[in-house]
Amino acid sequence: QGLWLDMAQVAIASHWERGGPDDSSDSDNFGSDSGSRPCYKTNRFCLCATALLCPCFTFLCIVCPLLGFLTAQGSVVAFTSRNRPVSAPEEFGISDYEWVKFASPDPLLDRPIMITAVLLHARTLPQDCNESWMANRSSNLGTTVIAVHGTSSSALAADGYFAILKCVGKALLCAGFDVLAINMRNHGNSSIAAPFSLGYHEANDVIGATKWLERKRAVPRQRVLLWGESAGGAAVTYAAGRDARFRALAVVSPPASWGMVMKPMLVWLFRGYTAPSWLEWYLCWWFKIFSLDATFERDLAQKTHLIGADVFHAHSFADWLVPFSNAEVLQEAFESRRKCHGDSRPPVYTNYFIDGHLHCAPCMHDSYRMMLLAFFSKASVASHAQESYSCNHYQV
């Protein structure tokens, strides 16, 4: 806007120098008394109006559609994820790991895409393990936890308290669990694949990781446990709904749907600025236009009845990014599940709800890690029975 005002001032100055107001004429006119030249005030009004309207037009008709397109196609999260600093496992005393890659289906374009992941081995004990984490280490060896990050993060992103290795990765390794931390599509070094669906299509990456573990590491699906935070929590939940052979599911602050997190997501996108409601609706409309499927119609709570796994659900009451209303909707859905066919008991639901406004705040507390390890250790022991039960007919 300042550039346009400067241009307007230059244009006015040039008009003045070429034939400023004639002393013998009305002070509002340029040039001769004939009045053939336009009014000075009118020119100034037109230039100021142009200076204001051009930036508005650019923002509403170019910037907003482009932002909606790039977000829907996954380019925004891919850019932020790939430019985020990462931490080496050695910083956490972890020396036994390897990078792997596997295929994941892209159902919209009917093509395989490449997903990258880091496999952290529990056979080598990490340095400086907490003694309390190692209580059931021997019985947990041979069980793998697939860990999935949140939006715009990655498997080894240096995200502070909610980084995978900081939050649960090292504790799981000390407890005897192998950890396969994946980079979801549009994140890290994995392929870009539209649309970014907040977990729905990303669940295929979790299924792909499970298939890779079965083929390459001979880990049966019953001994694969799922953990995810934020959008990664939604991804592992959708995956558990597609295959009830998963025995345990742990999630931290998962969003229930796009509609329930779009407003705080826009605040995050605009770096803390709260956009007016009309602008939020306008941006959402462009996002919906450029999405390749019905992104806003995906509702995680509607898929929970397909999940046969025990669930450990963590959230904070004042989470600024994924409001607690998401947790309330999912809690009701999880608790309403019925007993699965072939199982002697209904699936168990446990929650860990705490005070705090930070996103994924449970990761800050060692009490959360202790409850998670107890939850996964119980599932690991039960998985030795090799029971396969199903609340659905969709097993991948």
N, C-alpha and C positions, 0 to 999 in steps of 0.2 A: 504494500500500500504506500509506503514511504517513497519507493521508486516511482510510482505513478504520479504522486504529488510533485516530486522533483521535476518530472517530465512536463507536467502541467505548468509549473512556474517558468520553465525554460521557454515553452511555447508562448506563454503570455508575454514574456520579456521580448521575444523576437518580434511579435506583433507590434509591441510598443515602439521598438527601435525602427521598424520599417515605416511606420506612419502614425505615430501616437495620436492622441486626441488633438484635433485642430483647435487652436485658441479661439477661433471665431465661431466654433460650433458648440453644440451641446456637449457637456463634459462626459456624457454617457456614450457618445458615438466616436468611432474611429474615422480618420480621414476627412473627406469633404462634407459640406453641409447637406449634400444630397441624401445622406442617410442610407446609401446603397450598401455600406459595410455593416456586418452584424454588430449587435450591441456588445459592448465589452463585458457587461455583467452576465449576459446570456452565454458568451463564450466561456467565462469563468465557471458558470454553473455546469455547463456541458462537460468541461474538462474534469471538474471535481466529481461529477456523477460517473464519468467513465473510470476515473481513478478508483472509485468505490465498487462499481459493478464488475469490473474485469476480475479483480481477485475473488469476488464472491462466485462469479461464473466458473472460474478456474477450479475453485475448491469443490463446488457442488457438482459440477458436470465432468470434471477430470479426476481430481484427487480422490473423492469419495468412491466413484466406480472403480478406480484403479486399486484402491485399498481393499474394497470388497472382493475384487477379483484375486488379488495376491493372497489374501487371507483364505479364501475358499479353496484356492489351489495348493495351499500349504507352503507357499513361498515365504511368507512372513515368519512362520515358526521355524522353517528350515534355515533362514538367514540368521535369526537370533540364536538358534541352537548351535549352529556351526561356528559362530563367532563368540561363543561363551567359553571362558577358560575351563580347562579340565585339570583333574588331579590324578597323578600316577598312583596306582595301588601301593607302591613302595612307601608313599607318604603315610600310609596307615599300617605299615609293617607287614604288608601282604606281598609275597614274592612268587607264589605259585599260581600263575594265571596264563591264559592264552586268548588271543583274539580269534573269533570264528565268524562265519557268515553262512546264511542259509536263505532259501527261497520262501517267499510269502505270496499268496495269491492276491491279485488285484481284480476283484470281480467286476468292476465297472468297465474296465478296458480289456478284460480277459487275457491277462499277461502276468508272468511272474515278476516280482521285484526282489531286490536284494536287501536283506536285513543284516546288519552287523551287530555283534555282541561280544562281551568279554566274559569268559568262563573262569571263575575264581574257584580254585580247588581247596577243599578243607583237609586234604590228606597231609598238607604241611601247615602246622599250627602258626597262625600269625603272631607277631611279636606283641607283647604287652596285653594279652587277653585278660579280661576281668574273670576272676575265678568263678563268679556266680553264673557266667555265661556257659561254662563248660560242664555243668552238672550232668547232662544227658548226652555228652559228645559221642560216646561209643555207639549208642543206639541210633543216633541220627546219621551216622556215616552211610553214604550210599543214597541219600535223599537229596534232591536238588530243588532249590527255590528259584523260580523265575521272577526277577525283580524288574519292575517297569517304572521309569521316571515320569515326570509330569510334562506339561506343555512347555516348549521352548528350552527344555533341558536336554540331558543325554545320559548315557550309562555312567560316565565318569565325570560329569560336570561338577565344577567346584561351586556348589550351591550352598555352601555353609551347612547349617544344621540339618537341612532336608536333602542333602546329597545322598545318593544311595549308600555309598560306603560309610558315610558318617551316621546316617539314620539307622540302618539295619545291617548293612553288608558285612562289616567286620564282626559284629555280634553273631550273625548267622554262621560265619566261617569258624569262629571260636567254638560255637555250639555243635559243630560237626556237619553242617549243611553245605553242600556245594551251592554256589550262587551263579546263575546265568543272568547277567544284567544286559538287557537288550537296548538297542537304539530303535525306537519306533520309526516307522516310515515318516519321512519329512523331518527327521531329527538325526543329529550326529552325522555319520557317514552312510546312513541307510538311504535308499532311493527316495526320490520325491514322487509321490503318488496322490493325486487329487481324488476326493476332497479331504481336507482335514476335518475329521468327523467326531472328535472328542471321545474316542474310544471304540466306536462301533466298527469301523473298518480296521482300526489298529489292533483289534482282537485277533485278526488273522495272523498278525505277527507273533502273538503269543502261541497260537496254535502251531504256527510254523516252527517256533522254538521247541515246542514239545515233540513234534515229529522228528526234528533233528536230534534231540536227546535220545529218542527211541532208536533211531537208525545208527547214529554214530557213537553213542555212549551206552547203549543197551539199558537205558533207564526207563522202566515201565511207567505208564502215565499215572498209575496209582501212587507212585513215589515222586511225583512232581507236584510241588506246592506253589501257590501263586501269591505274590505280594506286589502291590502297586500304590503309587501316591498320585493324587490329583487326577489328571486325565489318564495316567497309567493305571490308577485304581479302577476307573471306568472300563478300560481295555481288558483287564484281567477278569472283571466281573462279567462282561459280555462273553469272554472266552469260556468261563465256567458255565454259563448258561447254554453254550453250544456243545458241551461235553461234560456230562455229570460224573465221569471217571475221576475228575479232580476231587481230592479229598478235603482240602483246606484252602481257604481264600482269606487273605488279609488285605484290607484297604485303608488308606489314609486320605481323608478329605476328598472322596470321589464326587464329581458333579453328576447330578441326576439327568440333566438335559441342557441343551444350549440355552433355552429360554430362561433357565434359573441362574445362569452365570453370565449372560451376555453383558449386563450393565457393568458389573465389576471388571469383566474382561476389557471393556472399552476404557474404563478408568486406568487399567494397567497399560493398555495400548497407548493412551495419551499421557502417560507418565504422571498420573495423579490428578489430571484435570477432569472434572465431571462435565461431560457434554450435556447440552439441553436435550429434553426428551425427543423433540422432533428430529434432532440430528442422530440420536441413537436409532430411532425407527428407520431413518433414511439409510444409514449404514447397514443395518440388519437386512433391509430390503435388497440392497445391492449384493450383500453376502449370499442371500438366499437365491437371487437370480443367477449368480455364477457357480453355485454349488451343483455338482453333477447328480446329486440325489436329494431325497427329502431329509436334509440334515436336521431341520428343526422338529421333525416328527419323531426322532429317536428319543425314547424315554427308557432309561435304565431300570426304573422301578417296574416296568411292565415285563421285564425279562427275569426278574428274581425268582419267579415260581418255577423256572426251569433249572435252577441251581440246586444240586444235591449236596454240595460241599458245606462243611461247617464254615461259619463266617466270623471274622474278628474285625470289627468296624471301629475306626478311630476318627475323631473330628474335634474341633474346638468350637466353643459356643459363639465366638465373635469373629470367625474366619472372614477376613476382608475380601478374599477372592472367590471362594466357594461358600456362600452363606450357609448357616446351620439349617436353614429350611431344606436344603438338599439332604442332609443327614436324617431329618425327621421323616421325609418321604421314603427314603431307603430303609430306615429302621422299621417302619410300619410294613413295608413290603417284605422284608426279610423275616420278620416275626410271624407273618401270615402264611409262610410256606407250610405245606403239609408233609407228612411222612412219605419218603420215596418208596417206590415199589421195590420190594426185595430187601429193604432195610428194616431193622427192628426198632428204630427210633427216628423221630423227625430230626432234620438237620439243626445243629445248635447255632444260635446267634449270640455273640458276646460283643459288647461295645466298650469303648474307652473314650468317653466324652469329658473334655476338660475346659477350664477357663483359658482365655487367650484370644487375641485378635490376629495373630500371625497365621499365614497359610501353612498347613501341615505342621502345626504346633506340637502335636504329640511326639514328633521326632526329636524334640528337645529334651525329653524326659527318659531317664533310664528305667523308670517304672513301666513305661510303654514297652521297651525292649524286653524286659523280663517277662511281661505278660505274653508278648509275641512269641518268645522262645518256648514258653510253656505250652502255648497253643499249637505251635508247629511240632513240638516234640511229641505231643499226644497224637497228632495226626500221623507222624512218622511211624510210631509204634503200631497204630491201627492199620497202616498201609501194608504191613508185613503179611496180613491175612489175605491180601490180594483179592479183596471183595470188589466186585464191580456192580454198582447199582445205578439206576437211571430214573430221573424224573422227566426225561424227554426222549425223543427218538432221533435226535440229531447228534450223532457222534462222528467226529471228523477223523 
